[in-house]
Amino acid sequence: MQSQGVAPRSSSFSEPVVDVEQAEAALVEHYPRLVRLAYLVLPPRLGRGRRVLTAHGLVQRALPRGRSSARAVPAQSTGRATDPGYSYVRLQVLRTALEADRPRGRRSRPPRAQLPPPLPQVWGLRLFPRSGGADELALDQRLAALPGPARAAYVLRGLERLADDTVREVLDEAGVADPDAALRQADRVPAQYALLQSPEFDPCSLQARPTDLMRRRRHSRAALAAAAALAVCGALVVLPSGGWGPDGAAAPAYARNPSAEDALEPGRLVRVAPTAWRTSARLDFSVWPARGDLTGDAALLRRALAVWARPGESVRVSATPGTASGGPAGPPQLLYAGTVDNAHVVLLYDGLRIVRYAEPKDSTEGAALDFARVDGATGGHASAVVLGRADGNVRYLTAPWVRAAAERDLMKPAADALNLGLTGGVTGPLASPVQQTGACTSWHALQLTGASGAHLLTDLGELVPAGLTTGRPTAPHEVSGPAGLRAWAPLACGLAAVRAQGVRSVNAWQYAEQPLPDASGTAAWVCTRADTWRGDDPRVLAQFRTPGGKYAAVAAQGEDVPDCGARDPHVLAGVLWKSGAGDWYLLAAGSRDTESIDASGGVRGASQGHLLAVAATRGAQAALKATLADGRSIGPLR
């Protein structure tokens, strides 16, 4: 018996039949593959979101109608399918997906595949697959340029692994007028079949974003004229207690509860008195007063809080590693609201994070939301926050206890600091090393002076600048005097390696000095450790600097290691060095608590103490091991 869902057609091969149960079992087992096939064959003009829902709808409607049996295309040994049930369902999916791309007459009734699917439906969200790489994008563009039958031929070849003869049969069964032409057109696209398995083309693994907020708002206003839609539109547009007003770039509110509304109410923002820091037991962000010329702009503050809780699709969101990006648990503290260059900026603090909201002066489009973790920040670590970046410069909002701000080039330790000035706690523009390209010839840092002395901070591309210190890890001190500035001069360019890593502070420790074997002077061994706000994944560099050298050379590096830190202040590193006479040496140095160093492998030697110098050959490989005063054996930094 022929199902009503399949057009009768003669065939020269044996025609197995399937019933509803057999087809349903195949559909459930191979559902992700069938939906992927439908998504790839559907016309790209539908858009990614519409294609996702249509693909699911076509697959879910692919079962035979009623309880009767239906003829299926025979399973092919070269394909993925091995049962008639799957062949039948695949044919139905392919047939309806191709119908969506067929032109129709002006007055003709559109086929079911060209209409929005009745199910599934998602309101208020756009669903689309995860973005792939450049190869997936290029393949998607090439497939979009093909007609529907050619796309189907390419997908049957690549996704189903069908031979061309089988592809012709399947296309013929699906109603394609000229399968040979479809195969020839599919040949124009490179055979990158592995890319069809990419998440770019997986409509079962999806991302969700809100739909067009402004268009939804306009449609809601229009729908208010209809009494039948009044309750629905009122629930979407009208908020409790009179509403909060426009939310700018915020996404729709999905839930309401009193605590969440209190946290996002501008009138409940915490505002600290300007003199609170003078009597506080700690100098941290909790005693920063609210500053800026827009602290009374309730509409701006409302938008900032709403976007924080529900960032829309157009909002650029960034967060330092290890920083949560969810909404506030309670009313946050207002640090700043004002105009910075060509933007309106709001800085908020919730006890754990600094949150920066920025929008153009004349629009809410293109808003940005940045998060930075600052738990436990005190003193110098709580002295400055980035307000804005423009033209390669950065402006900071400084703590209320900061009396002066200056710019200092770390690579010119003898040069005087350049006064930046402070206006309402805001510094003048400072050249940011984050935008630096090409050869590293300068590294501009921020020097802040307050009641507790001077602090040196550097911009690493995040909201809160990292503090710079020198000295033994168990007792680091601020870089304020000439000795500390000279210590950082050859190391400054190495800070580029820890940009955007959530770094809290970077300490430079000269752990050894070593006379060079050719009597040309004394080299310095320095390790720099960048510790993060989250406490893990520190970055450690061991660097070697010869007399008169402008830069230090990296001898070894490690990640997520205790070396060169306060908990385990030891380090061992080695380097092959060429003397002025052309002789090669293996030089190694450990921290002062090193009792002996042994070298093995391509270079053999040993020394008592924390220094080792052994004659070597160019390119020699050596294994180092040191014994500490407490009897422990350690290897080199890695």
N, C-alpha and C positions, 0 to 999 in steps of 0.2 A: 504494500500500500504506500502511495506517495504522500508525503507530508505536504500541507499547504504552503509551508515556508520554503519549499524548493521547487523551482520550475521544472516540469517534466522535460527530459532530454534523452535522446537515444545515446547509447555508448557501445563501443566495440569491446569493452572489457567487462569482466565479471563485476557485478555491483553488490558489494556487501551492504547490509542494512543495519541501522542502529535504532534503538529505542531511546526514550527520554532518560531512563536511568543510566544507560551506557554513556550517552552524551554528557549528562550532568557529572558523572564520575570523571570523565576526561576533562571537562571544563574546570572543575575544582582542583584537580591535580596539576593542570598546566595553566592555571589562571594568570600568573605573572607573565608567562611567555606570550599568551594570547593577547593580553592587554598591551604589551610592548609592541607586538606585531601591528595591532590596530593603530596605536599611537604613531608608529613610523609611516604607515600607509596613508593615514588621514592627511588632508591638505594642510600645509603649514599656515595658510591664510587664516585658519580658524584661531590662531594664537595658542600658546602653550597651555594656558589654563583651560580653555574650551576643549582642546584636543584631549587633555587628561580625562575630563568628565565624559566626553563623547566616547573615548576608547573603552572606559569602564562600562558605559551604557551599552555599547554594541556587543561586548563580550557577554554581558549578563542577559542579553536578549537573543543569544545565539542558539538556545535550545530548540528542538523540534516542538511545534505546536501540538497540543493535545497529548495523548498517550500512544499515538500510532508510531510505527517505525518510519525511518527516512533513509534514503539512499545516501551513501557516503563515498567520497573519492577513496580508492584503495590506498592503504598505507604503503609508503615507499621505504625500501630498505636503506636508502641513502638519507632519509630525513630523520627528524627527531621523533616523529610519531611512529608508533608501532601498532596502533589499534584504529579501527574504523571510527570509533567515537571521536577521537581527537581529529581525524581527518575531516569529519563532518563539521565539527564546531569551527575548526580553522577555516574551512571553506565559507561558512556563514559569516564569520568575522571579516574575512577578506572581501567578500561580495558587498557587504553593507558599507565597509570602509571605502571601497571604490565608488559606491554610489554617491558618497558625500562630495566627490570631486567632479561629478558629471554635470555639464551645463543643463539647464532646464529652460523650457519655454516660458514666455512671459506669463501666460495664464495657467500653465500646467501646475499641478499640485506637487510640491517638493517631496522627494523621497524622505523616509523617516530619518535616515542618517544625516540629512541636511538641517534637521530641526534640533533645537537643544534637547538633550535627553531628559525625559521626565524623572528618571532616577539613574545614577545618584545626583543629588543637588547639594551645593554648599553655599550658604548665604553669608555674606560679609567677609569672605576670604577668597583669595586667589591661591590655587594649588598648582604647583609646577615642579618638574623634576629638578634635581640639583644640577648646578652648572658644571660642565666638564672643562676640559682644556682647549687649547687652540685647535688640536686635531679634530675633536668632536664638533666644535663650532664650524670648522671648514666643511666637514662631512654633512652636517645639517644643512648648510647653505647649498651644497651641491645637490642633495636630495630634494630640497625645496624647488630647485629649478627643473626637476623632472616632472613629467605628467604622472598621474596616479598609477597607471599600469606599470610604467617603468620603475617607480618606487617599489611597487609590490614585487616586481621581478627581482630587484636588488635585495629586498628584505628576505624573500623566500630562499634566495641563494645563500645569503650571509647568516641569517638568523636560524632558518630551518635546515640549512645545509642540503638543499635539494639540488639534484642535477638539472641541467637545462631542459632535458626532455620532460622531467617531472614538473618543472616550473611551467612549461607550456601547457601541460594537461590541467594543472591547477588553475592557471589564468583563464584557460578556455572554459572550465567549469564555472568560474566566477563571472563569466559574461564578458571577458575582454575580447574585442573584435579581432585584434591582430597581436597575438602573443609574441610572434617573432620580432615585430617592431619594438615591442616593449623590452625584449631582451637586448636588442641592439642599442636602444637608448640607455639601458642600464649599464652597458659596457663603457659609457662615457665617464662614469664615476669610478675612481680607483677602488680596487677590491680591499678596502680596509674593514673587513667583516668583523674583526675583533672589537672594533669601536662600537658596534651595535649593542654589545653587552655593557656599555658604559652607563653609569648613573645618569648621564645626560639624557638617555633615552628610556629611563625606567619610570613609568607613570605609577608605580607602586611604592616608590620611595620618594616622598614629596616634601617640599618646603611650603610654608604657609605665609602669606602676606595679606594685609587688608586690601579691599578693592578701592577704587577711586573715591576718596572721602568727600571731595567737593561735589562730584556728580551725585553721590548718594545723598548728600545734604540737599541738593537742588531737587532731586526726585522726591525726597521726603516732604519738602515744602509743598510741591505740587500735589502730592497725595493727600495732604491735609484737607483739600477741598472735597474729597470723597468721604462720606461718613463711614463707609464700610472699612476704610483703611485708617481711620483716625486713631484707634487704639494701638495698632501696630506701629505707625509712624511716631506716635507720642512716646512709646517706649524706647524708640531709637534716638529721638532728638531731644525730648524734654527730660531733664535730669531732676532728681529729687531736690527739694528745698529751693526751688527756683532756678536750679541749674548753675553751672560754673561759667557759662559763656563759651566762646570759640576756643578750641584747644590747639589751633595752629596745625603743626605737623604731627600731632599725636594720632596714634591708631585708635580704633573704636574701643570703648570701655566694655569689657566682657563680663565684668562682675562688679557688684557694689557691696560694701559693708562699711559700717560706721568708722572702724579703725583706718581703713584705706582712705576714706574720704577726708578724715582729719589730717592724715599725712600729706594730702595733696591740696589742702586749703591754704592759700597764701596768707590769710590772717593768722594762722597758727604757726608760721615759721618762727624759729627761735632766733631772737636778736639779742646779742650780748652788748652790755654797756661799754662805751669806749675806754673806760678806765679799769675794766675788770682784770686785765692782765697784771696791773700793778700790785694787786693783793693776792693773786692766785698762787697756789702752791706749785703749780707746773706752768711752764710756758709751752703751750701746744695750740692746736687749731681750735680747741673748745673756748679759748678766750679771745679769739679774733672778733672784732666788732663788724657790723654790716657797713660796708662802704660802697661808694658809687653814686652817680647822679640819678639812678632809676630804682632805688630801693623802695620808693613809694608807688611804683608802676605795678598795680595789682594784675593787670592783664598780662604783662610780660612774665611775672612770677607764676601766674597760673599756667601759662603755656610751658614754661620750663618744668614745672612739676608734672604736668600732664604728659609731656614728652618723655620725661624720666621714667614714669610708670608704664607708658605705652608708646615707645618710639615707633613712628609710622615707617612706611616703606621708603620714603624719600629722605629719612634722617640718616646721616652718616654716624655710625656708632663705633667707638673704639674703646678698648680697655687694656690696661697693662696686664701682663700675664698673671694669672692667679687672682684677678679681681672680679667679684660678682657684679653683674650688670642689671640686677633686678631692682624693683622700686624700693622706696624707703619703708622701713618698718614703722616709723613714726614721724612726726613733723621734724624735718631736718633744720640745721642751722644755716642762716643766710650769711655768707661771707662778703658777697659783692653782687651788685646789679648796676650795670652802667654801660656806657658807650666806649668801645675800644676800637680805634681806627674806623672801619666801616661796618661794624657789627655791634649788636646788643649782646652782652655777655652776662650770664648769671653763674655764680659759684656757690655751691651748696656743700654741706658737710654733715654726715650722718653718724659720726663717731668712728667709722671704719674707712669710709671712702670720701674723696673729694670728687664732686661731679661738676662738670663744666657744660653749660648749655649756651650755644651761640647761634644767632640767626642774623641774616642780613638786616640792615636798618630799615629797609622799605618792604620787607616781605618775610613770610614765615617759611617760604620754600627754601630748600638747601640748608636746613638747620643741621647742627652737629651736636653730638652728645659724647662726652669723653669721661671715662672713669679712671680713677687712680686709687690704689690702696695706700692708706697712710696710718694704719693702726700702730700705736706706740710711738708716733712721731713726737719728738720734743726738741727744744732748742733749735739748733741749726737745721735739723730735718723738717721743722715746722716753720721755717722762716720765709718761704716764697712759694708761690703757685703761678703757673703760666696763665696769663690772661688772654693773650692772642699772639698770632704769628702773621707777619705780613712783610713781603719783599725781602725775605731772608733774615728778618729781624724778629726778636721776641720781646714781649713786654711782660713784666711780672707784677703781681700784687704781693707786697711784702707784709710781714708780721707787724703789729703795732709797736713792738719794741725795737724795730730796726730804725736807726737814725740816719744811715747813709748807705747808698748803693753805688757801686763802681764797676766798671768793666776792666778786666785784666786779661792780657794775652799770656797764657801759660808758657808759650815758647819764647817769651821775652821776659825772663824773671827780673831783670834789672830795670825794666821800664816802669814808669809810674802808672798807677791805676787811673782810668779816665772816669770822672764823676758822671753818673747817669742822671742824678737828680731824683727827687721823690715828690709826687703830687698826689696827695690823698692816699699815700701808700703805694702808688703805681710808679714803676720805674720808667725812664725813657727807653727808647728802643736799643736793644743790644744785639750785635751780630751773632747769629746762632750757628754753631759748628754743625748742626744737623743738616743744613743745606749745602755744606761744603763739598765741592767736587774737585777732582784732579789731585794734584800733589798737596800734601798737608804741610802748609807753611805757617799756619796760625791756629790757635785754639782759644777762643774767647770764653772766659768764665765770669760768673757773677760773684762779686765780693760784697758781702753785707756786713755792716758794723752795727752792733747794738750794745746793750748793757753788759752782755757776757763776753764781748770781744768780737773778733772778726771771723766770719765763716766764708769758705770758698765753695761755690756750687757750680755745677756744669749742666747744661741742657743736653739730655740724651734722647730728645724726641718725645717726652712724656709730660704729663701735667705737673709733676713735682720734680724739680731738678735734683740730681744726685749730689751728695756731699763728698768732698775730697779731703782726705786726711793723709798723714804720714806717720811712720813710727812702727814699733813692734806691735803686732796684732792685739796683744793683751792690754796695751795702753796707747792707742793711737791719739794723735793730737791734731788740732786744726792747722791748716796751711796758712799761716799768717806772716811768718818772718821770712827773711831772705833764704835761709837754709831750706825751708819747706818748698818755696817757689823754685829754687834751683833743682831740688829733687824731682819735681814734676815736669820740668822743661823737656827732658828727652823722652818722657813717657806719655805726653799729652795725646799724641796721635793714636796711641793704642786704645784710647777710649772709644774710638769708632767701632771696635769689635763688640761692645756691649750696649749699643743703641737699642732702644725699644725692648729691653729685656726685664723691665720692672726693677731697675737697680736702685737701691736705697743709698748706698755709699760705696766708694772705692778707696781703698787704702794702699799706699805705696810704702814698702818696707825694704830698705837696703840691708839685706841679711848677711852680706859678705863683701870683702874687698880682696882682690887677688893680684899679686905682683905678676906681671907678664914674663914669660921665660926669656924673652930677648932684651929684658931690662929697658923696655920702652915706656914704662909707667905702670900704673895700677888700674886694673879694670874693676868695675862695680857690678855686683849681682843684686838685682832688685826683683821682688815679686809684687805684683799688684793683684788684689783680690776684690772683686765686685760682688757684694752681698745684695740680695734682693729683699723686697718688702715681704715676700711670702716665706722667706727663711730657707728655701731650698734652691737647688740649681745655681750655686755661685760659680763665677767664672774666674779662673786663676791663671795668670801669666807669669812665667819666670823669664826675666830679660837680662841681657848681658850688654854692658856698655864699655867700650874702650876709651882711653883718655882722649879728650878732644872730640869725641863723636857727637854729632848733633842729635842722633836718634839712638835709642836702645834697640837691639835685635832680640826678637823673641826666640828663646832657647827651648822652652817647653810650655805647654798649656794643658789645663785640665778643667773639667766641668763636674760640678756636684762632688767635690772632694774636700776633705777637711784641711788640706795643706794650706799653709800661710794664713790660717785663721786663728781666732782667739781661743777656740777649743783645742787646737792641736798646732801650735806655732812652730812648725818645722817645714823644711823644703829642701829638695835636692834636685839639681839640674846640671846638665853638661852641654858642651858645645865644641865643635871642631873649629880651631882658630889657626889662621895663617899669619906667621910673623912677617916683619918687613923683609927679612932675608929669604923668604919663600918656604920656610920650614913649617910643617903642620904639627899641631899639638891637640890633644884632648884635654880640655880644661873643664873642671867640675868643681862645684862648691855646694856645701850644705850650710844649714843654719848653725849658730854657735854651739848648739848642744850636740853636734856631730863629732864622734870620737874617731871614726875611720871611714875611708871610702875605698871601695874596690872596683876595678874595671876588668871586664872579661869580654871574650868574643874577639872582635877584630882588633881591639886594643887591650893590652893587659898591663895592669899596674895597680899599685896600692899606696895609700898614704895614711899616716896617723894625723888626725886633726880633720878640719872641715874643708880643706882645699886639696885639689889633686891636679897635677900637670904632668902629662905623659906624652912622649913623642909618638906621633901617629902618621898615617898616610892619608892622602886626600880620599874622601869618600868612605873612610873606614867606619864600621858599625861597632858600637861597644854597648855592653850592658853594665849599668851602674847599680851599686848597692852600698848603702851606708848603715853604720851602726850608731845608734844614739847613746847618750850618756846613761839612759835608763835601761839599756840592753836591747831595745827594740831594733829590728832591722827594717829599713824602709827602702823603697825604690824611688826612681826619679818621678817628678811630676808628669802626669799623663792624663 
